[in-house]
Amino acid sequence: MTDTPTHCPYCALQCGMNLGGGPPPAAAARPGAGPPLRVTPRTDVPANQGGLCQKGWTSAEVLTVPDRLTAPLMRPRRGAPLEPCTWDQALDRIAAEVRRLRDAHGPDAVAVFGGGGLTNEKAYQLGKFARIALGTAQIDYNGRFCMSSAAAAVGRAFGMDRGLPGPITDLAAAEAILLAGGNVAETMPPFMRHVTAMQRAGGAFIVVDPRRTATAKQADLHLQPTPGTDLALANGMLHLALTEGLVDEEYIAARTNGFAAVRTVINSYWPDRVERITGVPVPHMREAVRLLARGRRSYILTARGAEQHARGVDMVTAFINLALALGLPGREGSGYGCVTGQGNGQGGREHGQKADQLPGYRKIDDPAARAHVAAVWGVDPRTLPGPGRSAYELLSALGTPGGPRMLLLFGSNPVVSAPRAAAVEQRLDALEFLVAADFVLSETAARADVVLPTAQWAEESGTMTNLEGRVLRRRRAVPPPDGVRTDLEIIAELARRLDAPGVWSTDPAEVFDELRAASAGGPADYSGITYERIEREGGVFWPCPSPGHPGTPRPFLDRFATPDGRARFTPVEHGGAVEDVDADYPVYLTTGRVLAQYQSGAQTRRVRPLAEAAPEAFVEMHPDLAARLGIDDGADVRVASRRGTATVRARLTDAIRHDTVFIPFHWAGEGRANLLTNPALDPVSRMPEFKVCAVRLEPVAAPRADGTGASGVRAFHGTGIDGTGIDGTGIDGSEIDESGAAREPSGASR
C-alpha cells in the first residue's frame, strides 16, 4: 500500500502524517475491520516537523473501534430502541419529519448543530444546506465553545480574525512568548518544539495559568492567578509598562487608535491592587513585562483559559491592548495570536456553519454579502434567513415554545461538551425528532431517533485550516466501511429529498471550488486556493484572492484590516467571574484537557492505549485543601455546583492553587465536568463561562469490594464509552521527547 500524506484528525496544529500499510494494530487485524494502517510523522509539515503526540501515533485505531457504526439506526417510535435500517428508510424518515415540522411550525422549527472538526467543504455545505434546503436561521456549531471570544476580540482590534499572526515557525526566533491560559504541552505537544527552540536560543517563555501544568513547568516564569482574573493581570502589566517607559509611543501614534481611553482606565490598575485581585506578586508581573519589552520579537498568545469566560472578549482584549502598547502586532516575528483548539476551529467558522456568518467570514445581515453568496447558490437573497441563535442558546431553546422541534447534529457531542450538561440532555429529550451523524453511538447519538454512520478523517478527502491560517489537504487513504457514507453524501441526499435548489455535489474538490467562489471578496477569501496549489506549496495561507496571489502568511505587516488600516485599542475593566466563591461553594473550579484524551472523548476513549493512559475523570486539588476537607488521594469525591454534581477521584498535587480545583472534561457519566460548569454567556461572543465557577467538595464512601464506586458505577479503566472492554492494542508506551511530543516506541516500524 502506497503511503498517503495527510494530517492528524485531532487538534488545530494539524500535524502532518503518512498513512500506509505495515504491521497492523491488533484492532485492525480483526475480521472485517478494514485494511491496516501504519502512522508515520511527516517532516515536511512545519507545524510538527516530524513529531506526533500519543493521540497522533494511535489515530489509525479510531477507524476500527469495536463499536464503529456501519448501518443507519432508527427508532420505529419514540421510546423504542434503535434498530438497524436501510439508508433509504433513514433518509426518507428524516425528510418526512423536516417537511412535517416545517409545514406546521415554519422553517426555524428545524435546527442544525455542526462541529469544529468538519472539513471546510463539509462546514460550507452544512451552512448552505441549513439556509436553502431547510430555510432555517437556527444553525451553529461547537466551535462557539472554542475560540469565539478571541475571534470577536481580534476582529474588533485588527478587523480580521486569524489565529496566529504568522507561521508557527516564527515562534522559534522570538525573544519572548507569553501564553495565557493554554497547556500546549498536553493539548498539542509538537507545538512545544518551537517554544523549546526559542528557549535554547535565549528566549523567555512566560505562562499564565492557575495550575503548574506540563507547559508551566517548562516556563521561565509562571504567573499563577486566581481563576477569572486574567483581565486585571493584563491591565496591571500594561500599567507597569507605562510607568516603566516600556510602551512604544511611536508605534502607537503611527499604527493604532484609541490609546488615550485605555491609558485612562489603566491608571487605576496599580501593581499592589492587581496583586490583591490576582494573587500574582508584583515582581513577577514586572519581570514578565520587561521580558516582553526587551526586544522586537515577542508574542502574546491566548488560549481557552483566557477565553472561555462570560467576559472572554474583554479578557482577550486586555492582552491585545498590552501587545499593541508594546508595539508587537503587525511586525514580522511578533504580535498577538490565539492558539486555536479544534482541528478546523479556524476554517470551521469561516464558511457558514456559525449562526451569524456566510462563507468567506461574511456577516449574514450584510446585504452585499447576502447578494454575493445567493448568486453563487442560485437563489434570491431575500430567501436567505437572518442570524440565528448561538450554540448554547440554540441548545437551550430545543423543545421549548418557539424553539426548534427537530435537530440535525453533525460531528458534535454536546451531552458531554456543553455547559450545564444535564439541562442540555433535558432539551434534547424534549425534541420531537433528533438526528445524529456520527461514527459511533456517542452519548448524544444514543438519544437520537435516527443515527447516520459517517466516514472518518482517513476515509474521505477535504481541506482543513490550521491555527496559522494555512489551508491544508486531508487525503483519503482507505475507503469507508461498507454501509458508511460521507457527510457530503448525506447532505446531498437530504437536499434532493427536500427539493432544494442548486447543486449538491458529493465530490470534495467540486464543493471546494464552489466554496472558493462563495468566499471571493470576503475577509476569508479562498478564491485563489486550489487543491493543486495546496499540494504543490504544502498549504496556502488565506486570504488568497486570486490564483497568482502568494497567500498571506503575515496579514498585518503593512496595515490592519480596519477601514483606516489602524489597530484599535478598547478600554476594558476587570469584573471578575459571574459566580464567585462563597460560604456554600467556597472553591473555584476550572476545567481543561489532558494529554491522552481529546474533546468529548468520543474518539480517544475508544483507543486502548489512550484509555489506559487516562482512564477516568479526576479532580486535581492541593494537598492542603484535601486535608481540610478530609479527602485522601485516590478517594471518590463529590463535587457540587449550583447546576449539578459530579463524582470523580481525587488527585492531590501542589501544582494547583489552594483555592482551586481542576477537572478535565473528556469523560461521560457521573464524572462529567460539564455537569458543573456555568452557562453564563459573553455578551459579544456568546461564549459560556467554562473556565470558572464555584463548587464545594466532600468525600464519599470508599469503593466497594466489587470495584464500584459510591454510586454503584464500575470504575472506568481501559474501557469503551459504555464500559465494554476494548480488545486490540495499538502503539503502546510512547516515549515523550524533550518538547513533550510522543515518539514512536523503540523497535516500532517507522
KOLTI-665729 format. One line per 5 residues: number of its first residue (from 0); their letters; for each residue x, y, z of C-alpha. Coordinates in Angstrom, 3 decimals, m for minus. Layout:
N
NUM	a	X,Y,Z  ... .
***
This chain:
750
0	mtdtp	0.000,0.000,0.000  1.426,3.390,m1.004  1.729,5.891,1.820  m0.875,8.656,1.763  0.284,12.059,3.050 .
5	thcpy	m2.405,13.634,5.223  m2.975,15.311,8.590  m3.918,14.238,12.103  m7.648,14.115,12.965  m7.297,15.975,16.239 .
10	calqc	m6.145,19.482,17.202  m5.632,22.655,15.168  m1.901,22.073,14.831  m2.920,19.577,12.108  0.329,17.633,12.314 .
15	gmnlg	1.426,16.041,9.080  1.432,12.255,8.902  1.631,9.469,6.379  m0.839,6.602,6.394  0.318,3.395,4.817 .
20	ggppp	0.477,m0.356,5.074  2.590,m2.076,7.652  2.406,m4.086,10.827  m1.262,m3.689,11.766  m2.544,m2.746,15.195 .
25	aaaar	m4.331,m5.702,16.733  m7.616,m3.823,16.436  m7.189,m3.570,12.675  m6.455,m7.268,12.398  m9.979,m8.263,13.386 .
30	pgagp	m12.128,m9.737,10.587  m13.998,m7.043,8.712  m12.046,m4.244,10.352  m10.719,m2.930,7.055  m7.163,m2.605,5.762 .
35	plrvt	m4.459,m1.966,8.370  m2.863,1.468,8.504  0.522,2.470,9.829  1.078,6.055,11.016  4.401,7.815,10.473 .
40	prtdv	5.064,11.529,11.001  5.846,13.821,8.103  8.912,16.023,8.286  7.733,18.371,5.510  4.958,19.980,7.594 .
45	panqg	6.308,22.979,9.539  3.780,22.721,12.362  5.058,19.393,13.721  8.406,18.903,11.936  8.318,15.137,12.311 .
50	glcqk	6.765,14.997,15.773  3.485,13.456,16.881  1.782,13.121,20.233  0.380,9.840,21.511  m3.037,10.683,20.077 .
55	gwtsa	m1.494,11.122,16.646  0.503,7.902,16.809  m2.647,5.918,17.660  m5.048,7.825,15.395  m5.495,4.975,12.886 .
60	evltv	m7.082,2.844,15.605  m10.073,5.169,15.673  m11.075,3.775,12.285  m11.518,0.253,13.634  m13.009,0.687,17.099 .
65	pdrlt	m15.263,m2.247,18.054  m18.480,m0.239,18.155  m17.983,1.511,14.815  m21.374,2.064,13.166  m21.773,0.581,9.694 .
70	aplmr	m25.538,0.857,9.171  m28.127,3.535,9.953  m30.118,3.120,13.144  m33.702,4.263,13.690  m36.349,4.122,16.384 .
75	prrga	m39.673,2.951,14.977  m41.363,5.184,17.559  m40.387,7.417,20.464  m39.151,5.331,23.390  m38.417,2.264,21.269 .
80	plepc	m34.823,1.046,20.934  m32.662,1.962,17.955  m32.781,m0.689,15.237  m30.744,m1.130,12.025  m32.446,0.147,8.896 .
85	twdqa	m31.591,0.950,5.286  m30.241,4.288,4.137  m33.408,4.996,2.164  m35.551,4.322,5.213  m33.455,6.631,7.387 .
90	ldria	m33.207,9.486,4.893  m36.865,9.266,3.888  m37.872,9.400,7.555  m35.695,12.457,8.188  m37.041,14.283,5.134 .
95	aevrr	m40.617,13.471,6.131  m40.058,14.839,9.644  m38.487,18.010,8.243  m41.492,18.584,5.980  m43.986,17.847,8.757 .
100	lrdah	m42.438,20.200,11.288  m41.587,22.900,8.776  m45.143,22.907,7.385  m46.669,23.053,10.853  m44.289,25.458,12.604 .
105	gpdav	m42.127,27.204,10.000  m38.530,26.643,8.885  m36.977,27.577,12.257  m38.640,24.511,13.775  m35.664,22.573,12.349 .
110	avfgg	m32.131,23.333,13.609  m28.603,22.245,12.687  m25.607,21.862,15.005  m22.178,21.381,13.426  m18.622,20.799,14.566 .
115	ggltn	m15.200,22.413,14.543  m13.687,19.168,13.280  m15.579,19.169,9.986  m13.572,19.886,6.851  m14.029,23.246,5.155 .
120	ekayq	m16.092,21.540,2.470  m18.470,19.938,4.971  m18.809,23.094,7.090  m19.595,25.081,3.946  m22.118,22.566,2.640 .
125	lgkfa	m23.795,22.276,6.036  m24.319,26.043,6.222  m25.673,26.074,2.686  m27.984,23.160,3.496  m29.408,24.943,6.548 .
130	rialg	m30.048,28.195,4.703  m31.511,26.988,1.400  m32.585,23.352,1.862  m34.126,23.851,5.298  m34.569,27.637,5.169 .
135	taqid	m33.665,27.853,8.855  m31.718,30.511,10.730  m31.101,28.013,13.522  m27.570,26.769,12.850  m24.472,26.998,14.999 .
140	yngrf	m21.592,24.715,15.966  m19.439,23.563,18.847  m16.625,25.860,17.729  m18.599,28.583,19.504  m17.213,26.907,22.655 .
145	cmssa	m13.648,27.077,21.317  m12.214,30.460,20.318  m15.225,32.667,19.638  m14.126,35.163,22.289  m10.714,35.527,20.694 .
150	aaavg	m12.297,35.786,17.249  m14.521,38.659,18.391  m11.683,40.448,20.165  m9.298,40.071,17.227  m11.955,41.254,14.790 .
155	rafgm	m12.595,44.304,16.952  m8.898,45.137,17.267  m7.479,44.193,13.874  m10.506,43.958,11.574  m9.921,40.293,10.705 .
160	drglp	m9.841,37.084,12.717  m6.736,34.980,12.096  m5.384,32.682,14.804  m1.627,33.279,14.679  m0.098,36.447,13.226 .
165	gpitd	2.382,34.440,11.164  3.717,30.928,10.521  4.218,28.913,13.673  7.900,28.570,12.803  8.309,32.287,13.578 .
170	laaae	7.954,31.431,17.281  11.363,29.762,17.369  13.043,33.099,16.569  11.136,35.065,19.233  12.814,36.708,22.202 .
175	ailla	9.820,36.145,24.472  6.453,34.387,24.374  3.661,34.868,26.898  0.971,32.168,26.789  m2.179,32.907,28.796 .
180	ggnva	m4.500,30.013,29.602  m3.027,27.266,27.466  m1.437,23.901,28.239  0.017,23.161,24.806  2.488,20.589,26.168 .
185	etmpp	m0.548,18.337,26.686  m3.101,19.609,24.164  m0.732,19.871,21.173  2.725,18.617,22.242  4.608,19.235,18.954 .
190	fmrhv	3.847,22.956,19.419  6.452,22.874,22.187  9.214,22.146,19.682  9.013,25.772,18.569  8.988,27.043,22.155 .
195	tamqr	11.940,24.845,23.104  13.917,26.142,20.109  13.224,29.719,21.243  14.374,28.980,24.801  17.567,27.321,23.587 .
200	aggaf	18.358,30.484,21.652  17.935,32.591,24.796  14.256,33.492,24.579  11.952,33.590,27.587  8.730,31.611,27.971 .
205	ivvdp	6.053,33.026,30.287  2.934,31.033,31.185  m0.226,32.380,32.840  m2.229,29.549,34.442  m3.753,28.776,37.852 .
210	rrtat	m2.112,25.330,37.593  1.533,24.399,37.242  0.820,22.384,34.131  3.289,20.489,31.992  3.563,23.691,29.956 .
215	akqad	4.085,25.892,33.007  6.837,23.558,34.237  8.834,24.390,31.115  8.278,28.129,31.530  10.990,30.533,32.602 .
220	lhlqp	8.301,32.425,34.502  4.926,31.107,35.718  2.210,33.572,36.735  m0.461,31.726,38.755  m3.558,33.959,39.028 .
225	tpgtd	m6.900,33.354,40.699  m9.271,31.937,38.042  m11.197,34.662,36.245  m8.707,37.468,36.936  m6.687,37.417,33.695 .
230	lalan	m8.107,40.771,32.592  m6.874,42.500,35.749  m3.478,40.845,35.286  m3.135,42.095,31.702  m4.244,45.605,32.724 .
235	gmlhl	m1.761,45.563,35.596  1.047,44.560,33.269  0.119,47.389,30.915  0.182,49.793,33.894  3.730,48.628,34.666 .
240	alteg	4.741,49.023,31.015  3.524,52.627,31.137  5.188,53.533,34.428  8.481,51.951,33.398  8.557,53.618,29.988 .
245	lvdee	8.311,50.371,28.036  5.417,51.268,25.723  6.203,52.024,22.081  4.798,55.535,21.735  5.961,55.899,18.123 .
250	yiaar	4.182,52.699,17.089  1.035,53.691,18.995  0.916,57.036,17.193  1.596,55.574,13.752  m0.469,52.377,13.741 .
255	tngfa	m3.255,52.498,16.330  m6.287,54.424,17.552  m7.880,54.728,20.985  m4.913,54.525,23.333  m5.868,57.628,25.326 .
260	avrtv	m9.042,55.979,26.626  m7.122,52.835,27.558  m4.461,54.875,29.360  m7.165,56.467,31.497  m8.558,53.098,32.550 .
265	insyw	m5.126,51.561,33.147  m4.235,54.273,35.656  m6.388,52.538,38.280  m4.617,49.175,37.907  m1.642,49.980,40.107 .
270	pdrve	0.534,46.964,40.959  m0.489,46.383,44.570  m4.189,46.436,43.662  m3.648,43.939,40.870  m1.670,41.649,43.167 .
275	ritgv	m4.611,41.653,45.605  m7.048,40.792,42.790  m4.962,38.133,41.049  m2.615,36.761,43.679  0.319,37.279,41.299 .
280	pvphm	3.281,39.002,43.033  4.220,42.406,41.666  7.859,41.377,40.973  6.605,38.555,38.746  4.352,40.912,36.782 .
285	reavr	7.204,43.372,36.403  9.582,40.662,35.195  7.050,39.441,32.641  6.603,42.938,31.186  10.331,43.521,30.989 .
290	llarg	10.892,40.192,29.219  8.224,41.001,26.637  9.561,44.518,26.063  13.268,43.749,25.927  13.344,43.073,22.181 .
295	rrsyi	11.413,43.487,18.955  10.259,39.882,18.557  7.767,38.996,21.276  4.418,37.213,21.212  1.389,37.318,23.454 .
300	ltarg	m0.783,34.243,22.899  m4.094,33.317,24.500  m5.951,30.015,24.651  m9.138,28.695,26.228  m8.142,29.552,29.797 .
305	aeqha	m8.268,33.249,28.967  m11.185,32.995,26.537  m13.846,30.671,27.969  m15.382,33.286,30.224  m18.550,35.348,30.286 .
310	rgvdm	m16.223,38.311,29.709  m13.858,36.418,27.468  m13.842,39.032,24.702  m12.743,41.691,27.171  m10.127,39.377,28.689 .
315	vtafi	m8.574,38.767,25.296  m8.847,42.467,24.508  m6.778,43.275,27.602  m3.951,41.083,26.298  m4.302,42.616,22.826 .
320	nlala	m4.061,46.098,24.401  m0.829,45.036,26.101  0.549,43.697,22.816  m0.370,46.917,20.978  1.153,49.126,23.677 .
325	lglpg	4.416,47.205,23.343  4.293,47.625,19.548  4.115,43.914,18.735  1.268,43.316,16.203  1.899,43.992,12.531 .
330	regsg	5.597,43.255,12.677  7.258,40.123,11.372  8.166,37.776,14.201  5.945,39.342,16.848  2.334,40.077,17.698 .
335	ygcvt	m0.799,38.760,19.357  m2.165,35.316,18.477  m4.780,32.804,19.538  m3.903,29.127,19.911  m6.873,27.529,18.132 .
340	gqgng	m8.146,24.308,19.698  m10.270,22.116,17.425  m8.894,20.577,14.258  m10.700,23.002,11.961  m11.562,25.600,14.560 .
345	qggre	m10.276,28.310,12.209  m11.801,27.156,8.918  m14.904,25.743,10.551  m16.202,29.187,11.451  m15.233,30.901,8.217 .
350	hgqka	m17.652,29.339,5.783  m21.153,29.359,7.152  m21.953,26.970,9.997  m21.913,29.838,12.511  m25.257,31.487,13.268 .
355	dqlpg	m24.276,34.955,12.071  m21.958,34.218,9.157  m21.911,33.304,5.483  m18.960,31.837,3.558  m15.790,33.913,3.455 .
360	yrkid	m16.372,35.159,7.006  m19.144,37.438,5.750  m21.828,38.775,8.069  m25.201,37.237,7.280  m27.023,40.550,7.814 .
365	dpaar	m24.817,42.411,5.297  m26.898,42.985,2.115  m23.843,42.833,m0.156  m22.689,39.571,1.441  m26.140,38.053,1.057 .
370	ahvaa	m26.332,39.071,m2.584  m22.911,37.613,m3.397  m23.484,34.246,m1.722  m27.058,33.949,m3.007  m25.772,34.430,m6.558 .
375	vwgvd	m23.304,31.557,m6.083  m26.097,29.379,m4.712  m28.554,30.412,m7.415  m31.236,31.725,m5.054  m32.903,35.050,m4.302 .
380	prtlp	m31.028,36.761,m1.426  m34.388,37.636,0.116  m34.948,33.929,0.773  m31.869,33.596,2.970  m32.664,33.635,6.700 .
385	gpgrs	m31.032,36.099,9.065  m28.876,35.438,12.131  m29.896,32.593,14.416  m29.193,31.590,17.992  m25.648,30.965,19.231 .
390	ayell	m24.644,27.438,20.269  m25.714,27.328,23.911  m28.762,29.486,23.255  m29.726,27.110,20.459  m29.296,24.048,22.678 .
395	salgt	m31.253,25.764,25.460  m34.159,26.537,23.098  m34.619,22.970,21.857  m38.115,21.708,22.501  m39.301,24.950,24.098 .
400	pggpr	m42.275,27.038,22.890  m40.997,28.921,19.857  m37.775,26.905,19.783  m36.631,24.227,17.342  m38.539,20.941,17.471 .
405	mlllf	m36.010,18.963,15.423  m32.203,18.954,15.427  m29.722,17.588,12.896  m26.348,17.079,14.573  m23.052,16.649,12.678 .
410	gsnpv	m19.726,15.996,14.404  m20.575,17.074,17.934  m21.348,15.505,21.316  m22.948,18.275,23.417  m24.162,15.882,26.125 .
415	vsapr	m20.506,15.832,27.238  m19.090,19.066,25.808  m21.764,21.694,26.512  m22.015,23.575,29.806  m24.730,22.635,32.291 .
420	aaave	m24.856,19.291,30.520  m27.808,17.847,32.433  m30.006,20.690,31.177  m28.798,20.035,27.620  m29.855,16.399,27.984 .
425	qrlda	m33.326,17.553,29.006  m33.611,19.827,25.999  m32.515,17.079,23.594  m35.096,14.741,25.090  m37.775,17.416,24.651 .
430	leflv	m37.303,17.434,20.869  m39.830,15.790,18.607  m37.012,14.412,16.444  m33.230,14.187,16.793  m30.825,13.109,14.046 .
435	aadfv	m27.130,12.443,14.719  m24.471,11.794,12.081  m21.539,10.106,13.801  m19.169,7.167,13.511  m20.095,5.662,16.893 .
440	lseta	m23.033,5.803,19.249  m21.773,8.756,21.284  m23.632,9.914,24.384  m25.612,12.343,22.231  m26.173,9.959,19.303 .
445	aradv	m27.567,7.379,21.731  m30.510,9.735,22.362  m31.270,10.234,18.654  m34.271,8.982,16.688  m32.058,8.358,13.654 .
450	vlpta	m28.296,7.787,13.667  m26.369,8.003,10.396  m22.932,6.307,10.227  m20.350,8.664,8.762  m16.927,8.333,7.199 .
455	qwaee	m13.880,9.308,9.202  m10.871,11.519,8.514  m8.745,8.931,6.679  m11.705,7.731,4.591  m12.512,10.989,2.794 .
460	sgtmt	m10.767,13.990,1.279  m11.094,17.669,2.013  m9.294,20.701,3.376  m8.575,21.932,6.887  m7.340,25.351,8.007 .
465	nlegr	m4.884,25.090,10.866  m4.069,27.538,13.643  m1.727,29.507,11.357  m4.458,30.161,8.778  m2.773,27.677,6.436 .
470	vlrrr	m5.207,25.702,4.256  m4.119,22.043,4.109  m5.167,18.908,2.221  m6.636,15.964,4.066  m6.377,12.959,1.722 .
475	ravpp	m8.340,9.731,1.632  m6.142,6.754,2.471  m8.755,3.974,2.638  m12.413,3.660,1.663  m15.006,3.820,4.436 .
480	pdgvr	m16.506,0.519,5.615  m19.418,m0.885,3.643  m22.621,0.821,4.685  m20.944,4.084,5.716  m21.406,7.390,3.841 .
485	tdlei	m19.659,10.745,3.942  m21.329,13.842,5.359  m21.342,15.356,1.863  m23.288,12.335,0.580  m25.747,12.587,3.473 .
490	iaela	m26.324,16.302,2.909  m26.776,15.826,m0.837  m29.314,13.014,m0.367  m31.335,15.051,2.118  m31.207,18.142,m0.123 .
495	rrlda	m32.509,16.073,m3.032  m35.367,14.696,m0.950  m36.283,18.211,0.154  m36.230,19.545,m3.448  m33.547,22.068,m2.535 .
500	pgvws	m32.388,24.436,m5.286  m28.835,24.485,m6.570  m26.064,21.938,m6.959  m25.266,19.460,m4.165  m22.037,17.748,m5.125 .
505	tdpae	m20.591,14.857,m3.136  m17.106,15.448,m4.591  m14.990,17.454,m2.091  m12.994,19.096,m4.899  m16.185,20.361,m6.565 .
510	vfdel	m17.550,21.613,m3.251  m14.256,23.394,m2.580  m14.451,25.149,m5.942  m17.923,26.396,m5.016  m16.609,27.488,m1.609 .
515	raasa	m13.872,29.446,m3.379  m16.463,31.333,m5.404  m18.660,31.968,m2.350  m15.712,33.264,m0.305  m14.369,35.556,m3.067 .
520	ggpad	m14.094,39.139,m1.870  m14.798,38.249,1.758  m12.395,38.651,4.688  m11.542,34.923,4.482  m11.015,34.817,0.728 .
525	ysgit	m10.070,31.345,m0.534  m10.757,32.071,m4.216  m7.096,31.797,m5.247  m6.544,28.495,m3.431  m6.834,25.200,m5.302 .
530	yerie	m6.158,21.606,m4.356  m3.244,21.644,m6.787  m1.683,24.703,m5.144  m2.066,23.230,m1.675  m0.256,20.073,m2.758 .
535	reggv	2.426,21.963,m4.652  3.108,24.545,m1.939  2.468,22.489,1.196  m0.532,24.618,2.113  m1.686,28.149,1.280 .
540	fwpcp	m2.378,30.965,3.736  m5.648,32.877,3.394  m6.628,35.454,2.313  m5.626,34.458,m1.200  m7.848,36.423,m3.607 .
545	spghp	m6.503,35.205,m6.959  m4.634,32.254,m8.493  m1.494,34.349,m8.835  m1.617,35.660,m5.274  1.092,34.192,m2.989 .
550	gtprp	m1.220,33.851,0.017  m0.906,35.859,3.218  1.176,34.250,5.965  1.544,37.562,7.858  m1.606,39.591,7.197 .
555	fldrf	m0.932,42.805,9.137  2.586,43.846,8.090  1.509,46.853,6.018  m1.850,47.695,7.529  m4.549,46.189,9.676 .
560	atpdg	m7.841,45.076,8.126  m9.766,48.004,9.594  m11.203,50.776,7.394  m8.333,53.150,8.256  m5.669,50.450,8.452 .
565	rarft	m5.031,51.100,12.148  m5.444,48.681,15.045  m7.976,49.648,17.690  m7.388,49.846,21.416  m10.513,49.199,23.508 .
570	pvehg	m10.649,50.043,27.234  m11.780,47.094,29.367  m12.364,46.754,33.099  m11.981,43.760,35.393  m15.320,42.476,36.643 .
575	gaved	m14.441,39.032,37.949  m16.233,35.758,37.423  m20.004,35.770,37.112  m20.117,33.310,40.013  m17.640,33.928,42.827 .
580	vdady	m16.904,31.650,45.755  m18.957,31.985,48.935  m19.695,30.083,52.137  m21.809,27.460,50.339  m19.480,26.987,47.363 .
585	pvylt	m16.043,28.033,48.654  m13.712,26.649,45.949  m13.047,27.681,42.358  m13.424,25.020,39.651  m11.595,25.274,36.364 .
590	tgrvl	m11.722,22.725,33.544  m9.488,21.657,30.679  m7.842,18.766,28.866  m5.247,16.047,29.379  m2.622,14.654,27.034 .
595	aqyqs	m4.209,11.300,26.152  m7.795,12.472,25.539  m9.442,14.871,23.108  m12.591,16.990,23.406  m15.634,14.927,24.466 .
600	gaqtr	m13.594,11.715,24.226  m15.884,10.045,21.679  m12.797,9.129,19.633  m9.964,8.827,22.144  m11.811,6.966,24.917 .
605	rvrpl	m12.206,4.099,22.445  m8.458,3.758,21.719  m6.972,1.342,24.224  m3.544,2.969,24.781  m5.230,6.320,25.360 .
610	aeaap	m7.925,4.851,27.622  m5.237,3.134,29.663  m3.132,6.288,29.890  m6.118,8.401,31.035  m8.881,6.005,32.100 .
615	eafve	m11.230,8.193,34.112  m12.148,11.663,35.271  m10.445,13.111,38.326  m10.372,16.245,40.421  m6.958,17.795,40.929 .
620	mhpdl	m6.591,19.631,44.253  m3.896,20.921,46.573  m2.986,18.621,49.494  m3.754,21.393,51.993  m7.303,21.767,50.617 .
625	aarlg	m7.740,17.996,50.661  m6.556,17.812,54.287  m9.067,20.460,55.364  m11.865,18.519,53.660  m10.779,15.060,54.826 .
630	iddga	m10.116,13.808,51.284  m7.437,11.213,50.576  m5.526,10.809,47.337  m7.437,8.408,45.062  m10.664,8.646,47.028 .
635	dvrva	m14.047,9.301,45.443  m15.064,12.944,45.744  m18.438,14.542,45.216  m18.064,17.936,43.549  m21.201,20.092,43.523 .
640	srrgt	m22.035,23.406,41.888  m25.321,25.266,41.656  m26.077,23.280,38.466  m25.207,19.718,39.316  m22.954,17.167,40.965 .
645	atvra	m20.081,15.082,39.607  m18.323,12.170,41.315  m14.637,11.794,40.484  m11.410,10.525,42.028  m9.114,12.863,43.961 .
650	rltda	m5.660,13.562,42.621  m3.528,15.547,45.062  m0.802,17.863,43.781  0.914,21.044,44.884  0.824,22.224,41.238 .
655	irhdt	m2.516,23.954,41.748  m3.647,26.880,43.871  m5.023,26.160,47.360  m8.394,27.705,46.438  m8.866,25.994,43.061 .
660	vfipf	m9.644,22.506,41.737  m9.380,21.194,38.186  m11.494,18.570,36.368  m10.828,17.563,32.722  m13.969,17.429,30.594 .
665	hwage	m13.399,14.377,28.354  m15.498,11.826,30.232  m19.182,10.990,30.286  m21.411,9.713,33.071  m21.136,10.812,36.678 .
670	granl	m17.651,12.268,36.125  m18.738,14.875,33.585  m17.092,18.208,34.359  m19.780,19.981,32.371  m22.468,18.909,34.806 .
675	ltnpa	m20.968,21.682,36.933  m19.953,24.484,34.569  m21.673,27.835,34.293  m23.543,28.623,31.035  m23.352,32.392,31.610 .
680	ldpvs	m22.581,33.902,28.171  m20.253,36.600,26.946  m22.444,39.419,25.586  m20.445,39.633,22.346  m19.106,36.159,21.533 .
685	rmpef	m21.825,34.174,23.365  m19.064,32.033,24.857  m20.095,30.201,28.044  m18.049,30.581,31.220  m16.457,27.133,31.176 .
690	kvcav	m13.285,28.152,32.977  m14.510,29.260,36.381  m17.405,28.538,38.713  m17.885,27.963,42.429  m18.072,24.448,43.880 .
695	rlepv	m17.975,22.536,47.139  m16.307,19.182,47.673  m16.864,16.307,50.052  m15.545,12.756,50.315  m17.912,9.910,49.512 .
700	aapra	m17.933,6.273,50.594  m14.908,4.187,49.691  m15.186,1.919,46.629  m16.992,m1.332,47.256  m15.320,m4.700,47.131 .
705	dgtga	m16.851,m5.364,43.702  m14.955,m2.420,42.235  m17.848,0.009,42.067  m17.837,3.494,43.473  m20.270,5.127,45.870 .
710	sgvra	m22.873,5.386,43.128  m22.516,1.743,42.135  m20.900,2.686,38.819  m17.930,0.490,37.976  m14.658,2.362,37.715 .
715	fhgtg	m13.698,3.131,34.103  m10.291,1.599,33.324  m9.267,0.886,29.729  m12.855,0.533,28.593  m15.118,1.822,25.870 .
720	idgtg	m17.609,4.610,26.223  m20.246,2.312,27.737  m17.869,0.331,29.945  m17.343,m2.508,27.446  m13.791,m3.686,27.038 .
725	idgtg	m11.738,m2.639,24.041  m9.937,m5.613,22.542  m6.887,m4.983,20.456  m3.856,m2.891,21.086  m2.107,m0.098,19.297 .
730	idgse	1.157,1.699,19.711  1.756,1.458,23.462  4.402,3.008,25.623  5.032,6.110,23.528  8.163,7.859,24.686 .
735	idesg	7.967,11.597,25.300  10.708,13.694,23.792  12.125,16.852,25.329  9.446,19.007,23.695  6.627,16.934,25.156 .
740	aarep	5.858,15.244,21.818  5.386,11.492,21.867  7.845,9.446,19.838  7.127,6.044,18.404  8.238,3.342,20.875 .
745	sgasr	11.632,1.746,20.462  11.608,m1.003,17.876  8.391,0.127,16.258  8.201,0.336,12.491  8.885,3.851,11.203 .
***
